[in-house]
């Protein structure tokens, strides 16, 4: 039903904008990286600017915990998660206050059904019910990076604290004026002065940062980013040492990990959220026809990754379509677009162009020059 699809897409998009769904999904992803897991509770919100008052309330991971006085772990309860007889989460215990908040902690909590709770985390071991921060392997490296940076800065500041030093080439007990060791002499700006006999004025040579300072930070930051599947140029926001080919090679692994995260986010968070939205939507008069449908078939479109050489990518795309090794739905999905919407829009454009007497197909005057991938001598700024 094309008309129903259009109405559902428009209503869901308007609702998602009103609850700031994109920002909340970003917060969930950041919490999964830093805290190891993210929680969200489905509930009503009368202040939403939409006929559907469903909202997604984010919960701090520390608030999901067993209440005070309860055992931290038993056969059916694991740190705030109550399991059923088959090991599935049945209820979540959510504290009404964060345990670290200042002031008197009253210890109140709510038991929320698992059907109304979204728990987003990565399970690395069988029987694991709580998440571990993805950045955990890099925590000691952050401490080392901080220590080394502060040590280099302290050494540079120490050298800069001495404006000048007096030194002599005379041997001990030689012919030089007597000066108290470590004495301090005030110097005035733009003034000529004289020095004691046998003494010279010099400055401490600043030897910080050392020659290996940049290399050490490069290697440490590269190791830190590895646990997040981040290439160095993205972690450092600097591609000065990359050429075109090596930059694309590093990004392939990064984009694959992003697609894995998008698929997990779609199945763990977005699919249950859309099911709850459909249940609320069919209670309204605008979507009464949804009551006859148990579950709407759907697909999530995320932003695609742009190719740095559009001409080469378009040629490869035409080859795949011509050899029937791909479909329009897949090619449009790579760009984060819906193939049906794009084809209907293209049909409207061609119809209007025919009515206006315009040519339907543009003819380029010259072939574009593709970017060579084996340009090993060129670096990106």
Secondary structure as a PSIPRED ss2 file (coil, helix, strand):
# PSIPRED VFORMAT (PSIPRED V4.0)

   1 X C   1.000  0.000  0.000
   2 X H   0.000  1.000  0.000
   3 X H   0.000  1.000  0.000
   4 X H   0.000  1.000  0.000
   5 X H   0.000  1.000  0.000
   6 X H   0.000  1.000  0.000
   7 X H   0.000  1.000  0.000
   8 X H   0.000  1.000  0.000
   9 X H   0.000  1.000  0.000
  10 X H   0.000  1.000  0.000
  11 X H   0.000  1.000  0.000
  12 X H   0.000  1.000  0.000
  13 X H   0.000  1.000  0.000
  14 X H   0.000  1.000  0.000
  15 X H   0.000  1.000  0.000
  16 X H   0.000  1.000  0.000
  17 X H   0.000  1.000  0.000
  18 X H   0.000  1.000  0.000
  19 X C   1.000  0.000  0.000
  20 X C   1.000  0.000  0.000
  21 X H   0.000  1.000  0.000
  22 X H   0.000  1.000  0.000
  23 X H   0.000  1.000  0.000
  24 X H   0.000  1.000  0.000
  25 X H   0.000  1.000  0.000
  26 X H   0.000  1.000  0.000
  27 X H   0.000  1.000  0.000
  28 X H   0.000  1.000  0.000
  29 X H   0.000  1.000  0.000
  30 X H   0.000  1.000  0.000
  31 X H   0.000  1.000  0.000
  32 X H   0.000  1.000  0.000
  33 X H   0.000  1.000  0.000
  34 X H   0.000  1.000  0.000
  35 X C   1.000  0.000  0.000
  36 X C   1.000  0.000  0.000
  37 X E   0.000  0.000  1.000
  38 X E   0.000  0.000  1.000
  39 X E   0.000  0.000  1.000
  40 X E   0.000  0.000  1.000
  41 X E   0.000  0.000  1.000
  42 X E   0.000  0.000  1.000
  43 X E   0.000  0.000  1.000
  44 X E   0.000  0.000  1.000
  45 X C   1.000  0.000  0.000
  46 X C   1.000  0.000  0.000
  47 X C   1.000  0.000  0.000
  48 X C   1.000  0.000  0.000
  49 X C   1.000  0.000  0.000
  50 X C   1.000  0.000  0.000
  51 X C   1.000  0.000  0.000
  52 X C   1.000  0.000  0.000
  53 X C   1.000  0.000  0.000
  54 X E   0.000  0.000  1.000
  55 X E   0.000  0.000  1.000
  56 X E   0.000  0.000  1.000
  57 X E   0.000  0.000  1.000
  58 X E   0.000  0.000  1.000
  59 X E   0.000  0.000  1.000
  60 X C   1.000  0.000  0.000
  61 X H   0.000  1.000  0.000
  62 X H   0.000  1.000  0.000
  63 X H   0.000  1.000  0.000
  64 X E   0.000  0.000  1.000
  65 X C   1.000  0.000  0.000
  66 X C   1.000  0.000  0.000
  67 X C   1.000  0.000  0.000
  68 X C   1.000  0.000  0.000
  69 X C   1.000  0.000  0.000
  70 X C   1.000  0.000  0.000
  71 X C   1.000  0.000  0.000
  72 X C   1.000  0.000  0.000
  73 X E   0.000  0.000  1.000
  74 X C   1.000  0.000  0.000
  75 X C   1.000  0.000  0.000
  76 X C   1.000  0.000  0.000
  77 X E   0.000  0.000  1.000
  78 X E   0.000  0.000  1.000
  79 X C   1.000  0.000  0.000
  80 X C   1.000  0.000  0.000
  81 X E   0.000  0.000  1.000
  82 X E   0.000  0.000  1.000
  83 X E   0.000  0.000  1.000
  84 X C   1.000  0.000  0.000
  85 X C   1.000  0.000  0.000
  86 X C   1.000  0.000  0.000
  87 X C   1.000  0.000  0.000
  88 X C   1.000  0.000  0.000
  89 X E   0.000  0.000  1.000
  90 X E   0.000  0.000  1.000
  91 X E   0.000  0.000  1.000
  92 X E   0.000  0.000  1.000
  93 X E   0.000  0.000  1.000
  94 X E   0.000  0.000  1.000
  95 X E   0.000  0.000  1.000
  96 X C   1.000  0.000  0.000
  97 X C   1.000  0.000  0.000
  98 X C   1.000  0.000  0.000
  99 X C   1.000  0.000  0.000
 100 X C   1.000  0.000  0.000
 101 X C   1.000  0.000  0.000
 102 X C   1.000  0.000  0.000
 103 X C   1.000  0.000  0.000
 104 X C   1.000  0.000  0.000
 105 X C   1.000  0.000  0.000
 106 X C   1.000  0.000  0.000
 107 X C   1.000  0.000  0.000
 108 X C   1.000  0.000  0.000
 109 X E   0.000  0.000  1.000
 110 X E   0.000  0.000  1.000
 111 X E   0.000  0.000  1.000
 112 X E   0.000  0.000  1.000
 113 X E   0.000  0.000  1.000
 114 X H   0.000  1.000  0.000
 115 X H   0.000  1.000  0.000
 116 X H   0.000  1.000  0.000
 117 X E   0.000  0.000  1.000
 118 X E   0.000  0.000  1.000
 119 X E   0.000  0.000  1.000
 120 X E   0.000  0.000  1.000
 121 X E   0.000  0.000  1.000
 122 X C   1.000  0.000  0.000
 123 X C   1.000  0.000  0.000
 124 X C   1.000  0.000  0.000
 125 X C   1.000  0.000  0.000
 126 X C   1.000  0.000  0.000
 127 X C   1.000  0.000  0.000
 128 X C   1.000  0.000  0.000
 129 X C   1.000  0.000  0.000
 130 X C   1.000  0.000  0.000
 131 X C   1.000  0.000  0.000
 132 X C   1.000  0.000  0.000
 133 X C   1.000  0.000  0.000
 134 X C   1.000  0.000  0.000
 135 X C   1.000  0.000  0.000
 136 X H   0.000  1.000  0.000
 137 X H   0.000  1.000  0.000
 138 X H   0.000  1.000  0.000
 139 X H   0.000  1.000  0.000
 140 X H   0.000  1.000  0.000
 141 X H   0.000  1.000  0.000
 142 X H   0.000  1.000  0.000
 143 X H   0.000  1.000  0.000
 144 X H   0.000  1.000  0.000
 145 X H   0.000  1.000  0.000
 146 X H   0.000  1.000  0.000
 147 X H   0.000  1.000  0.000
 148 X H   0.000  1.000  0.000
 149 X H   0.000  1.000  0.000
 150 X H   0.000  1.000  0.000
 151 X H   0.000  1.000  0.000
 152 X H   0.000  1.000  0.000
 153 X H   0.000  1.000  0.000
 154 X H   0.000  1.000  0.000
 155 X H   0.000  1.000  0.000
 156 X H   0.000  1.000  0.000
 157 X H   0.000  1.000  0.000
 158 X H   0.000  1.000  0.000
 159 X H   0.000  1.000  0.000
 160 X H   0.000  1.000  0.000
 161 X H   0.000  1.000  0.000
 162 X C   1.000  0.000  0.000
 163 X C   1.000  0.000  0.000
 164 X C   1.000  0.000  0.000
 165 X E   0.000  0.000  1.000
 166 X E   0.000  0.000  1.000
 167 X E   0.000  0.000  1.000
 168 X C   1.000  0.000  0.000
 169 X C   1.000  0.000  0.000
 170 X C   1.000  0.000  0.000
 171 X C   1.000  0.000  0.000
 172 X C   1.000  0.000  0.000
 173 X C   1.000  0.000  0.000
 174 X C   1.000  0.000  0.000
 175 X C   1.000  0.000  0.000
 176 X C   1.000  0.000  0.000
 177 X C   1.000  0.000  0.000
 178 X C   1.000  0.000  0.000
 179 X C   1.000  0.000  0.000
 180 X C   1.000  0.000  0.000
 181 X C   1.000  0.000  0.000
 182 X C   1.000  0.000  0.000
 183 X C   1.000  0.000  0.000
 184 X C   1.000  0.000  0.000
 185 X C   1.000  0.000  0.000
 186 X C   1.000  0.000  0.000
 187 X C   1.000  0.000  0.000
 188 X C   1.000  0.000  0.000
 189 X C   1.000  0.000  0.000
 190 X C   1.000  0.000  0.000
 191 X C   1.000  0.000  0.000
 192 X C   1.000  0.000  0.000
 193 X C   1.000  0.000  0.000
 194 X C   1.000  0.000  0.000
 195 X C   1.000  0.000  0.000
 196 X C   1.000  0.000  0.000
 197 X C   1.000  0.000  0.000
 198 X C   1.000  0.000  0.000
 199 X C   1.000  0.000  0.000
 200 X E   0.000  0.000  1.000
 201 X E   0.000  0.000  1.000
 202 X E   0.000  0.000  1.000
 203 X C   1.000  0.000  0.000
 204 X C   1.000  0.000  0.000
 205 X C   1.000  0.000  0.000
 206 X C   1.000  0.000  0.000
 207 X C   1.000  0.000  0.000
 208 X C   1.000  0.000  0.000
 209 X C   1.000  0.000  0.000
 210 X C   1.000  0.000  0.000
 211 X C   1.000  0.000  0.000
 212 X C   1.000  0.000  0.000
 213 X H   0.000  1.000  0.000
 214 X H   0.000  1.000  0.000
 215 X H   0.000  1.000  0.000
 216 X H   0.000  1.000  0.000
 217 X H   0.000  1.000  0.000
 218 X H   0.000  1.000  0.000
 219 X H   0.000  1.000  0.000
 220 X H   0.000  1.000  0.000
 221 X H   0.000  1.000  0.000
 222 X H   0.000  1.000  0.000
 223 X H   0.000  1.000  0.000
 224 X H   0.000  1.000  0.000
 225 X H   0.000  1.000  0.000
 226 X H   0.000  1.000  0.000
 227 X C   1.000  0.000  0.000
 228 X C   1.000  0.000  0.000
 229 X C   1.000  0.000  0.000
 230 X C   1.000  0.000  0.000
 231 X C   1.000  0.000  0.000
 232 X H   0.000  1.000  0.000
 233 X H   0.000  1.000  0.000
 234 X H   0.000  1.000  0.000
 235 X H   0.000  1.000  0.000
 236 X C   1.000  0.000  0.000
 237 X C   1.000  0.000  0.000
 238 X C   1.000  0.000  0.000
 239 X C   1.000  0.000  0.000
 240 X C   1.000  0.000  0.000
 241 X C   1.000  0.000  0.000
 242 X C   1.000  0.000  0.000
 243 X E   0.000  0.000  1.000
 244 X H   0.000  1.000  0.000
 245 X H   0.000  1.000  0.000
 246 X H   0.000  1.000  0.000
 247 X H   0.000  1.000  0.000
 248 X H   0.000  1.000  0.000
 249 X H   0.000  1.000  0.000
 250 X H   0.000  1.000  0.000
 251 X H   0.000  1.000  0.000
 252 X H   0.000  1.000  0.000
 253 X H   0.000  1.000  0.000
 254 X H   0.000  1.000  0.000
 255 X H   0.000  1.000  0.000
 256 X H   0.000  1.000  0.000
 257 X H   0.000  1.000  0.000
 258 X H   0.000  1.000  0.000
 259 X H   0.000  1.000  0.000
 260 X H   0.000  1.000  0.000
 261 X H   0.000  1.000  0.000
 262 X H   0.000  1.000  0.000
 263 X H   0.000  1.000  0.000
 264 X H   0.000  1.000  0.000
 265 X H   0.000  1.000  0.000
 266 X H   0.000  1.000  0.000
 267 X H   0.000  1.000  0.000
 268 X H   0.000  1.000  0.000
 269 X H   0.000  1.000  0.000
 270 X H   0.000  1.000  0.000
 271 X H   0.000  1.000  0.000
 272 X H   0.000  1.000  0.000
 273 X H   0.000  1.000  0.000
 274 X H   0.000  1.000  0.000
 275 X H   0.000  1.000  0.000
 276 X H   0.000  1.000  0.000
 277 X H   0.000  1.000  0.000
 278 X H   0.000  1.000  0.000
 279 X H   0.000  1.000  0.000
 280 X H   0.000  1.000  0.000
 281 X H   0.000  1.000  0.000
 282 X C   1.000  0.000  0.000
 283 X C   1.000  0.000  0.000
 284 X C   1.000  0.000  0.000
 285 X C   1.000  0.000  0.000
 286 X C   1.000  0.000  0.000
 287 X C   1.000  0.000  0.000
 288 X H   0.000  1.000  0.000
 289 X H   0.000  1.000  0.000
 290 X H   0.000  1.000  0.000
 291 X H   0.000  1.000  0.000
 292 X H   0.000  1.000  0.000
 293 X C   1.000  0.000  0.000
 294 X C   1.000  0.000  0.000
 295 X C   1.000  0.000  0.000
 296 X C   1.000  0.000  0.000
 297 X C   1.000  0.000  0.000
 298 X C   1.000  0.000  0.000
 299 X C   1.000  0.000  0.000
 300 X C   1.000  0.000  0.000
 301 X C   1.000  0.000  0.000
 302 X C   1.000  0.000  0.000
 303 X C   1.000  0.000  0.000
 304 X C   1.000  0.000  0.000
 305 X C   1.000  0.000  0.000
 306 X C   1.000  0.000  0.000
 307 X C   1.000  0.000  0.000
 308 X C   1.000  0.000  0.000
 309 X C   1.000  0.000  0.000
 310 X H   0.000  1.000  0.000
 311 X H   0.000  1.000  0.000
 312 X H   0.000  1.000  0.000
 313 X H   0.000  1.000  0.000
 314 X H   0.000  1.000  0.000
 315 X H   0.000  1.000  0.000
 316 X H   0.000  1.000  0.000
 317 X H   0.000  1.000  0.000
 318 X H   0.000  1.000  0.000
 319 X H   0.000  1.000  0.000
 320 X H   0.000  1.000  0.000
 321 X H   0.000  1.000  0.000
 322 X H   0.000  1.000  0.000
 323 X C   1.000  0.000  0.000
 324 X C   1.000  0.000  0.000
 325 X C   1.000  0.000  0.000
 326 X C   1.000  0.000  0.000
 327 X C   1.000  0.000  0.000
 328 X H   0.000  1.000  0.000
 329 X H   0.000  1.000  0.000
 330 X H   0.000  1.000  0.000
 331 X H   0.000  1.000  0.000
 332 X H   0.000  1.000  0.000
 333 X H   0.000  1.000  0.000
 334 X H   0.000  1.000  0.000
 335 X C   1.000  0.000  0.000
 336 X C   1.000  0.000  0.000
 337 X C   1.000  0.000  0.000
 338 X C   1.000  0.000  0.000
 339 X H   0.000  1.000  0.000
 340 X H   0.000  1.000  0.000
 341 X H   0.000  1.000  0.000
 342 X H   0.000  1.000  0.000
 343 X H   0.000  1.000  0.000
 344 X H   0.000  1.000  0.000
 345 X H   0.000  1.000  0.000
 346 X H   0.000  1.000  0.000
 347 X H   0.000  1.000  0.000
 348 X H   0.000  1.000  0.000
 349 X H   0.000  1.000  0.000
 350 X H   0.000  1.000  0.000
 351 X H   0.000  1.000  0.000
 352 X H   0.000  1.000  0.000
 353 X H   0.000  1.000  0.000
 354 X H   0.000  1.000  0.000
 355 X H   0.000  1.000  0.000
 356 X C   1.000  0.000  0.000
 357 X C   1.000  0.000  0.000
 358 X C   1.000  0.000  0.000
 359 X C   1.000  0.000  0.000
 360 X C   1.000  0.000  0.000
 361 X C   1.000  0.000  0.000
 362 X C   1.000  0.000  0.000
 363 X C   1.000  0.000  0.000
 364 X C   1.000  0.000  0.000
 365 X C   1.000  0.000  0.000
 366 X C   1.000  0.000  0.000
 367 X C   1.000  0.000  0.000
 368 X C   1.000  0.000  0.000
 369 X C   1.000  0.000  0.000
 370 X C   1.000  0.000  0.000
 371 X C   1.000  0.000  0.000
 372 X C   1.000  0.000  0.000
 373 X C   1.000  0.000  0.000
 374 X C   1.000  0.000  0.000
 375 X C   1.000  0.000  0.000
 376 X C   1.000  0.000  0.000
 377 X C   1.000  0.000  0.000
 378 X C   1.000  0.000  0.000
 379 X E   0.000  0.000  1.000
 380 X C   1.000  0.000  0.000
 381 X C   1.000  0.000  0.000
